[in-house]
Amino acid sequence: MNLPIYDVIGDIRSALLTSNRLILQAPPGAGKTTSVPLALLDEPWLEGKQIIMLEPRRIAARSAAERMAHLLGEKVGMRIGYQIRAEKKLSSDTKILVVTEGILTRMLQSDPSLESVALIIFDEFHERHLHSDLSLAFALQSQEFLREDLKIMVMSATLDTDALQRLLNHPPLITSVGRSFPIAIEHLPPNTPTIEPKKIVAALMDLIQTIIHSDEGSILVFLPGSREIKALEGMLKAYYKEREIDISPLYGELSKEVQERAIAPSLRRKIVLATNIAETSLTIEGITIVVDSGLEKVLTFDPRSGMERLVTQRISRASADQRAGRAGRLSAGKCYRLWSATSHQMLTSHKEPEIRLCDLTPLALELGLWGDNELSWITPPPAKALAHGVSLLQMMGAMDAKGSITAHGKAMMGLGIHPRLAHMIRIGQTLGYESEAIVLAALLNERDLFARSSERTSDMRERFWRLCDAFNANVLPPVMAENANFILATARDIAKRLTSSLRLSADFPSEMIALLLTLAYPDRIARLRSPKGDKYLLSNGKEVRLAQEDDLIGEEWLIVTQSGGESTTGQIYQCAPLCIDVLERYLPELFSTEATITWNAESERVEAREITRLGAIIVESRPLEHPDAMEVKRTLLEGIRSKGVDALPWSASSVALRHRLQTMHYHCSENSFGNFSDEALLSSLEIWLLPHLSTQSSLRECESLDLYAILTSQLSWEETQRLNALLPTHFSAPSGTSVALDYSNPEAVILAVRIQEVFGLGSHPSVFEGKIPLLIHLLSPARRPIQVTRDLIGFWNGSYNDVKKELKGRYPKHYWPDDPRNAEATSRTKKYM
């Protein structure tokens, strides 16, 4: 077959003779994955060395190696080999080794110079998996400092090349144009509403029924996830049970045999139901029609909660092109899209890099082992997610306080699994439970043992004991047995890396399952919030919920191994009941005890307690026997601040004193005795109030404080005398009565006095050496307001006569002179004058 990539093979060879970096952009069906490596087998720079080609998925790596070996007429493992997790076929004759992402990272970490490698090919780089970005960053640094002759080629079907060209310092860019065969694109009609994810399976079923009758050829259907695939598979098998049509699922959780059956040639018409695993590097025999749901499931990580959640989202335009390209690999094809052409233009151009979405704890450990964080990234890791990873690793002892990898961290790296699981195994070894920890790690690392069964419990203990049954050759239900065999194969592979073998003890205590899981998830210890509730507080401070129908509902303590959901309260999917006493006995370092002195706003008092915590969870709280007296006082002051200065027991005299002092500050701040406003008093509690506290620890106990005496003590004897002279507390009325002055408003000092008591007053009264005239509220004999004035003399000479007439009629027993300015003041009626 004359593939489009053949037209640029010569250009690729020439570029690699003169440059050690190359970008190859080739659309789906061009043949780059299998043709380019084979075309380089006889190049002089390959003498005595290998080509390593990175594939993002296991099925793609295996398929590419098998296809290249077939083209050479050889078996896999000769000149063409592959190495994926728990499986490899290679020999000393292998010249092209196809590997998955984690394998290449391990190679670079163990031998940064890669002396036996001439070329690294990064295939399908547009998928932007975390390990692809990391391996490229490592390889570029190795090329710069250790292996100038190491060649790096980045290949992709749909690639935003601008950023990549900048990263690689503008190397040659070779483009292979055109597909193998034309593809007709069918969109939904304009203005068609967007199909909701929950209705996508029914919509696909309707469309497939139409296609079966209108088009020929096998069909590849892209769905967001395995749940939707299973639903559609059941509907199709029920509908077409009498017809000769093969219905084949294809997703990562399936066994190797089932995956190979989906991509193998078939004598009958075939419908392949796939996730985005089939987007790239796979040629599925007989496919001429693609049906695209336009959806994918992406695992996203929230560093604030430390949890991941699976999100169903729209694919990018680049992914849509990739999917459509599957229809034109072997002949002309057609692609049906479940969205309109208008909606297509609204899709993002490229998918979000995984480094921005996922848990970066493994990356943090990789960087710690590499020893140099000054790497060249096409997309730098987000700072918050990376910091979360470093924090978790420090909690596990894999990194020290400076962020350097420890001996324990290096031991964890050797297992090639997530740091959480590696930590569980390494510590499990010291506890004497190595095999059990390995089995739990395999359970957590692979697809759920109960994924395809009717079991719906969240209990990890059930999964562990069922897997032990499989290990001991006990019969499991067929759908569960397939998963169990896959998980046990992973467990044996991990044991092999430890140069060990699985030996599961028959008397392994059940409570130790949760303890081992806690080693992996110390930040996900959970405590029930209320006895009859379903919400739990995690040790990382977040909240999760357990389904009401779950067997473990009501358990006070859980260790949560898997949770998710889109709300602020996550849903628990997998967990185990935790014995807090066992945890405290084996892992006391997780507990912290501290003396706390805090303000209880509800009871308005200081509480001194000794609190034992598991992260954000309070395990126990008891009264503190001998709290620090000064800390109690300072906490009381903070409580007063939170309530405001009016929370203190101000007497009338102390309030009046505050007002006089603040009036002084208002009119003469440079020579005043300080600022006594509410804000100033609150900010300076430590200065004026703290020295006078003794055993008080609540607002109620503060009622014994003499605030007048406390404020007075802030003034010297001379200052007190000056204050009394400038701003007296009372006004001596001509009647002989001493009338209190109101200083609450510094701009208007009020004298509220009965009018008869100021008869005979020939000038307007004032304070502050005559600088502040009093605002006089003249009152009737019944103390009702009759006039407000700042000009008493003007009032005598003016409106007094009108007021007198009214008062004389209302109060005939009282004295109402015609000339008040020269009359005798009195506080009594005419009878007693």
N, C-alpha and C positions, 0 to 999 in steps of 0.2 A: 504494500500500500504506500502510495506517495504522499507522505504527510507534509503539511505546510512547514514544519520545523526544519525539514531537509534543506530548504532554500537558504537557511542562515547558518547551517552547520559549519561551513567554511569560515564565515565571519567569526563564529565562536572560537574555532581553533586558532585563527589568527590573533584574536584579541587576547587569548590566554597565553600566547607566546610572548606578548609584549607587555601585558598588564597582569597583575596579581589580583585584581578586583574586577568583577563584571556583573552587570544587571541584565537579565534576560526577561523580557516581557512577551508572553505568548498566550493567546486566548485558548479556551477549552478546546480539546480535540486536536491541538497542534502536534502533540506527541512528545512534548519536551521531557516528561518524567522518565520515559524509557529510552528515547532515542538519543538524547544529549549525552548521558553517561557512557553509553555504548560507543558513541562516535569518538570518545576521547581515550579509549583503551590503548591505542597505539601511539599516543603523544609522547614525545621524548621526555618531558618533565615528569611523567608518571613512572619512569623506570625505577623499579624497586620499591614503589610506594603504592598507596591505596587512594581511591576516591571514597569519601564518606558522603552519603546523601541523606539529608534529614527529611523525614516525612512526619507530618503532625499527628497521624493516626496509625494504630497498629495494623488495621486491615489494609490501609493504603501501602504501608511499608512492605508487608508480606506480599501483596498483590503485585507491586512494582518489581520486587525481586524475582518473583515467579515468572512474570512476563519477560523480563530481560534474559533470564536463564533459558526460557523457552526459545527466544529469538536466537540465542547462541547454540541451541541444540544441546544444552547441558542440564544437569540437575542443580537445583538450588544448593548452595554450599560449596560449589566449585569456584569459578571466577566471580560468580554473583552470589552474595550472601546477604543475610539480614540478621538483625539483632533487635528484639523488642523485649519488653519486660517478661521474664520467666520463659523466654523462648528465643533460640538462636540457631541459625544454620550457617556456618562459615568454616573455612579451613585456611591452611597456610597459602593456598593458591588464590584466595579471594582478593580480587582487585577492586571490585565495587561492593561496598558494604552499605546497605540501606538500614538506617537506624531511626528509632523514634527519639523524641526530644530529650527525655531524661537520660537516655543512653549517651548522647553526644555531650551533655553537660558533665556526666561522670567522667567521660574520656578527657575532657579539657581540664577538669579538676585534678585528675590523677597524673596527667602529663600535659601541662600547658603548651609545650612546644610541639606536640603531636609529630614527633620525628618520622613516624611511619606513614604519614598522610601528606599527599601532594595537593589535594583539592577538597574543600568542603562545599557541598551544594546545599543550599537552603531552598527546598522545594515548597511551593504553595505558601510562600512567606506572607502573602496577603492575609492569611488567617490570623496572623499576629498573636500566636500563642505566647504565653509567658516565657516558656523555655526556648522558643525560637529567638525572641528578643535577647534573652540572657546569653544563649550560646553564641549569637552573633557578636554581642558586646565582648564576651570572652575571647572569641576568635580574632576579632580586630585588635585587641590588646596583645594577644600572642603574636600576631603577625607583625605588629609594630615593634615589639621589644625582643622577641625570641626567634621568630621565623619569618624573615623578610620574604622568603621564597614561597611561603604558604599561600595557596590560591583560594580565593573566596568568590563563589558565584551565588547570586540571589535570583531565584526564578519565581515567577508568579503569573497567573492568568490575568488577574485584575489587580493592578498595583498602583498606588499613589506614589510615583517614582520621585517626586521633588524632594521630599524629606529623606528618602533613602539615598539619593544622589549626594545630598549634602553630607550625610553621615559617612558615606564611603569616599568622600572627597572627589566627586564627579568622575567616576570610572566610565569605561565604555558602556553604552546602553544599546542593546540589540533588541529589536522588536520583530517578532514573527507575526505577520498580518494574516487575517482571514481564518475562518474555521474550515474544518474538513468538508462539511456539508451545510447547506443553508437550513435555517430554522425559522419557521413561521411563528410569530408571537401573537397569541390571542388574549386580549384583556377583557374584563367585564365591561359592559356598556357604560358610557359616560354617566356621571351623576348616580351611579349605583352606590348605595350606602356601604360603608365598610362592614365586612362580616365580623361579628364578635368571635373571639377565640373559642368560646364555649359552643358556638354553632358551626365551627369550621368542619367538623367530622361529617355532619349531615350534608353540608354544602358540597364537600368532596364526593360523598356517596352519590349525590344527584348528578354531578358532573361526570364521574366515571361511568355511570350507567349510560349517559349520552354518548360518551367517547367510544365505548365498547361497540356501539352500533354504527357510529359515524366514521371511525378511523380504524386503521389496521396497525398492527405492531404491538410490542410490549410497552407497558406504561411504568414510569417511575414517578411515584407520588412523594412529595416532600411534606412532612408534617413536623410540628414543633417538638414532639417528644414521644417516648415509648407508650405513655398512657393513651395518647390519641391514636397511635399505630395499632395498639391492641384493640381499641374500640372499632376502628375501621376494618381491621382484619376480620373481626367477628362478623360484622355486617356483610362484608363481601363474601366470606365463605358460606354464610347462610343463604345469600342471594344466588350465588353462582355454583352451588353444590352439584348441580346436574351438568354443568358445562366444563369443558376441558381448559380450565384456566388455573394457573399456579398463583397462589397468593403468598408472597415471600416478605417477611419483615426484615429490616436491616437497621440495626442500631448497636451502639457500643456494648450494651450489657449482654448481648447474645453470645453464644458459644462460637468458636472458630468454625465449626462445621455448619452451623445455621447461616453464618455470614457468608461463607463460601458458596453455599447453595443459592443464596440470593443473587450473587454476581456471576454464577456459572451459566453457560448456555442451556437452553431448555428447548425441547421439541414442541412444547405447547406454548400458547400465549401466556405471558407472565405479567403480573402486577406486583411491582416491588414497592413496599411502603417503608420509606427511609426518613431518618433525621438528616441534619446537614453533614452527617458522616459521608454521604454520597455526593457531596458537592464537588469534591476534588480528587484527582489522581486515580479514580476508579472508572474503568470501562465495564459497564454491565451489558453483557451480550444481549442483543435483540431490542434494546431500548430505542424507540423512535419518538416516543411521546413523553413529555414531562408535564405533570400537573403540580403546580406550586401553590401551597397554602399561603406563602408569604410570611410565615411565622417561624420563629426559632425560640428555643429556651436557652437562657443564659444564666449561669451561676454568678451572682454578684455578691460582693463582700462589703459589709458595713463596719468600718473600723471602730465606730462609736459603740456598737453592740458586741463586736467580736463574732458576729454570726453571719452566715451566708444564707441567701435565699434564691430560689429558682424563679426567674422572671420570664414570662412569655412576652416577646416583643416582635415588632416588624423587622424584617431583614433589610439589609442595605441594597442599593442598586447593584453594587458589585457582586453581592451574593446572588441576587436575582439573575444576573448574567451568567454566573457560574452554574447555577441550577439549570438554566435554559440550555447551556452548552452540553449538558448530558444527553440531550435529544439528538445531537448532530455528530456524535462520535463515529458512527459507522455508516450512516446514510442520512438523507434529508429527514428532517424531523419537525416536530411541532411542540410548542410550549403553551399550555393554558395557565393563565395567572388569575388567581381569585381576587383581583383588584383592578381598578380602572387605570387607563393610561394617565389620567390626571393624578391619581393617587401615586402612581409610580414616580412621577417627578418630585413628589414630596418626601420620598424616602431619602435617608442619609446616603451620601455617596459611597462611604466605606464603613465597615463594621468597626466598632470601638475596640482598640487594642486590649487584650486580656489583662495587661499589666495595670490598667486603670480600673479593673473590675474585681479582681480576685484577691484572695488572702495572700499577703506577701510574706508570711512567716517563712515558707520554704526559701523564698528569694533572699530574705535577710540572712538566713543561715548559709546559703550559697555564697553570698558576698563576704560573710565573715570568714569562711574557709578560703576564699580566693585571696583575701587580704588586701585588696585595693579597691576602694569605692569610686575612684576616679575613672569611671568607664564612660565610653561613648555610647549613648542610647539614642535610638530613633524616637522613643517616647520615655522620658525619665519616670521612674516609679514615683507615685504620689507620696508625699512626705508623711501624711498622717497614717496611711496604711502600712508604710514601711516601719514607722515608729511603733505601731501596734505590734508588728511582728518582732521587733527587737525587744520590746517590753515582755512579751510572752516568753521569748527565748531566755531572757534574763531570769524570769520567774522559774524556769526549768533548769537553770544552771548551765545552759548551753552557751551563754555569752556572759562576760563579766560586765562590771559597771561602766567600763570604757567602750563597750561594744565589740570587744575582741572575742573570737571564738575560744572556748575552753576545751580541755581534753574530752570532757563529756560531750560537748557539741561535735567534736570531730568523730567520736565514736557513733553518735547519732547519724552523721552524714553517711557513714559506711553502709547503712541499711538501705539507702535509696528510697525511703518512703517519707511521708509527711513528718516533720519534726515532732508533732504531738505523739504520733504512734511510735516513732523511734525512741523517744524519751520513755514511753510506757514500757517498751521492751527492755531497754537498758536498766531501768530501775527494777523492773520485774525480775530480771536476772539476780539482782542482789537480794531480792525477797525470796528467791527459790521458786519462782513461778514463770520461768522463761517461756516454756511451751504454751502455757495458758495466755500469756501476754501476746505471743506471736499469733495465736488463733484469734484473739480479740482484734489485733491490728489488721489481720486479713479480713475479718468481718466488717470492719469500719472502712477499709480501703477499697473493697470491691462492692459490686451491686448487692442490694439487700437480699439476704437469704430468703426472706418471705415475699420478695417483690412480685413473684408470679403465682403465689399461693393464696389461699383464702384466709391465711393468718393475718390478723389486723392489730395485734398487740404491739405496744411500743417497747416492751420489756426486752432488754438486751440479754438477760439471763436465759430466756427461752431460745433466743438465737444461738447462744453459746452451747447450750446443752443439746440442741438439735444438731449442731455441727459436730459435737463430740460423738453423737450417735452415728453420723456418717463416717467419722474417722474410725470408729469401732466396727464399721461394716454393717451397721443396722440399717434396715430399709427405710427410706424416706419417700414421701410422695414424689412422683416423677418430676414435676416442675420444680420442686424444692431440691431434689437430688442433683439436678443439673447445676443449679447455683452452688450447692454445697461442694461439688467436685471442683468447680472453678475456684472457690474460696480456699479450699484445702490445697490446691495446687499453688496458690499464692503463698499460703502459710509455709508450705514445704520449701518454696524458693527463698523466703526470708530466712528460714532455719538454715538453709544451705549457705547463705551469705555469712551466717554466724558459725559456720562449720559445725553445725549441730543437727539434731533430728528431733522430730516432735515426739514427746513422751507425755501424754496427758494422764494426770493422776485421777484415779477413780474417787478418791476422797478429798478432792479439791473443794474447799469451803465456798459455798455460794456467795457469801458476803464479800469475798475477795474479788469477785468480778467487778463490783462497783468500785472497789479500792483501786484496782488496776486502771479502770476507765478514768478515775479521778486524776491519775498521773498524766493522762493525755489531755484532760479537759479541766484543769484546776480552776479555770475562770467560769466554769459552767456548773458548779455546785448549786443546787436549787433547794429553797425551803418554801414550804406551803405558807401562803400569806395568812389564811384563815382556815380553821378546822374543817369547814364544810365547803370550802371554795375550790376553784380549779386553777387559780393563778399562783405562780411561783416567782420568787425573787431570786435572780441569779447572783452569784458572787461577783460578777462583773458589773452589777448594778442595774441590769436590764430585767424586763419582765417577760415571762412565757406562760403559756396556758396548756394544760393537759385536757384532752377530750374527756367529757363527762362519762362516756361509755368505756373508757380505758380501764383495764384491769388494775392499774396502779393508782387510780384516783383515790385520794385520801392519804397517800404516803407522805409523811412529813418532809422527808429528805430524799432528793433524787440527784443522780448525776446525769446531765443531759448531753448526749453525744450527737444528736442531730435535731435541729429546729429550723424553722423558717416562717414564711408568711410576710405579707406586705404591710401589716399594721404595726403600730408601735409595740404591741404585745405579740410575740412570736408564738408559733404553734410547736409543741413538742412532738417529734416523730419517733425518736429512739431515746431510751433512757434506762436507768436501772435504779432500784431502791438502794439507798445509801445508809449504812449504820454509822452514825456520827461518832460513836465510841471507838469503833474500829479505825475510822479515819484519824481520830485524835491520837490513837495508840501508834499507828504506823507513819502518819504524816503530820506530826505536831508543828512542823515549820509552816504549814498553811494557816495556822491559827495565830492571831495576834491579840494581845491583851493590853489595854491602855486605860489610864485614868482620865476621865473626861469631866470637865466642869462646864456645863452649858446652861443656857437660859431657856426655861420652859415658858413660852409665851402664854400658853393656856392657863397654867396655874400661877403665873406671874411670880416665879421663884427660881432661884439657882438650884440646879440639880448636880450633885457630885456623885458619879457612879464609876464603877470599874466594869468595863465592857470587853467581852471576848468576841472577836469577829472572825468570820471567814470572808475576806474581801468586804463586800458591801452588806453581807448578812450579819446581823447581830445574833450570836449564838446564846449569849447569857449577859444579863445586865444586873448588877447588884450594887447596893449603896457603898460609897467609898468611905471607909472608916475615918481616915485622917486627911481630909482634903487640905490643900494649900490655902491658908486663910486669905492671903493677898489675892490669889487667883479668884477666889469666891467673890471678893469685893470688886475686882475688876469686871467680872462677869455680871455682877449686879448692876454696875454702871452701864454696861452695854445693854442690859435689859431696860434700864431707865431710858437710855437713848432711843431704843426701838419704840417705846411707848410715848415719849415726849416729856417735856419738863413738867407738864401739868399732872403727871403721874405721882409726883411728890406731894407730901401733905402741906401745902402752903396755907398758912393762917392768914387772916385778914391783915395783920400787922406786917407779916413777912412780904405779902403781895404789895402792900403800900410802900414798903422799903424798896423793893425791886423797882417799882414805878418811879420813885424819887431819884434813885441812882441812874436809871436809864434816861430820865429827863435831864439830869446833870450831864450825862454823856452826849445827849442830843444837842444841847445848847453850847457845850464847851468841851468838846471831845479831847482837846489837847491838855486840858487841866482837870479832866474828870477822874473818877476813881476806877475806871474800867467800863467795859461793855457788859451790861447785864440783860441783854435781850435773850429771848428763848434760845436762839441759835448759839449765842455766845456761851450761855450757861451750860448747854448740852455738850458743846465741844470742849469745855474746860472742867468737866466733872471731876477729873483726877486732881485738879488743883484746889477747888473750893469745897468739894463734898467728900472725897476719899479720906482725908485725914480725920473726919468726924464719924466714919463708920467703925463699928466695933464687931458685933456678932450678927448684924442684919444680913439676911440672905433672900428676902422677899419684899415685895412692895408693901405688904401688910405690916411687916416688921419695921419698915421705914417710917411708919406713922409716929414712932416715938421720937423722931428727929425734930429738933427745934431749929427750923430753917431761919427764923429771924435772928437767932443768936449766931448761927453759922454764917449768915451774910454779914452781920455786924462785925464778926471777927475778921472779915476781909479788909476792914478799915482801921486805920490808926485812930488814936484819941483825937488828934488834931483834925483828921479828915471827917470824923463824925461831927465835931463841933462846926466845921465849915459847912457841912451838908445841912445841919440843922439851921444854921444862920441864913444860908442862901435859899434853901427850899424847906421851910418849916412844915411840920406835919399838920399844923392847925392855924387857923386865922382867928385872931381875937376880935370879935364883933363889938361895936359900940355898946351893945346891950350887956356886955360882959360874958357872953357865951363864947366858948372855944369851939369853932366849927372845923371839922376835918377837911383838908384839901384833897382833891382827886387829881393824881398825877398820871393816870392811866394813858392819857394822850399827851405826849411831850409838847405838842403844838398848842394845846389848849388846856391849861391847868384850871380846874373847875372849882369854884366856890358856890356850893348850893346852900342858900341861906334864906330864912324867912325875911320878907321885906321890912317888917317893923324893926328887925334887929340891926339894920344898917341905917335907920334914920339918923340924921345928924352927921353922916359921913360926907365930908366936904371934898374928898379927892378919890379917884379910882384906885383901889388896892392893887398891889403887885408883889411879886417875889423876885429873887435873883437880882437883888440890889436895884429894883425898879425896872429891870429889863424885860420882865415877863408880866404883862398885865393879866390879871385873873379874868377868866370868862365866868361872869356872875350869872348863876341861875337863880333869879328872884322867885321865891315861893310864897304861896298864900299862907294864912294861919294854919290851914289844913295840909300844908306842905305840897300843894299842887303847883306846878310851874305856871308862872304868869308872864315872865319876861326873861330873855337872855340878852346880856349886853356886855360889851367891852368898854362902855362909856357911861358910867353911873351918873356922872354930873349931867350929861346930856339927857339922860332919862329923867332926872329930877326936873329939869327945865322944860322938858318936852311932853312926852306921852304919859307921864305920871298922872296928870289930872284926869285923863280918860280912864286910866286903870283904877284910880282912886274911886271914881263914881261907881264902877262895877263892884269893887271890893267892899265899899261902904254899904251897898245894898245887900251884899251876900254875907258880910261879917259885921253887923251893926254894933256888936259889943266891943269891937277892937278900935283902936285909936288910929285915925286917918288924918294927919295934919295937912294943912294947905301948903306949908313950906317944909318938906321932908328934910331938906339939906340942913336946916337949923333946928329940927325937932328933936325931941328926946327919944333915943332908941329904947325899945322894950321887947320883952318876950312874953308880956302878960296882956290881959284885957284891960279896958278902961277902969273897971271896978277896982283893980289892984294897983293902979298907978298912983 
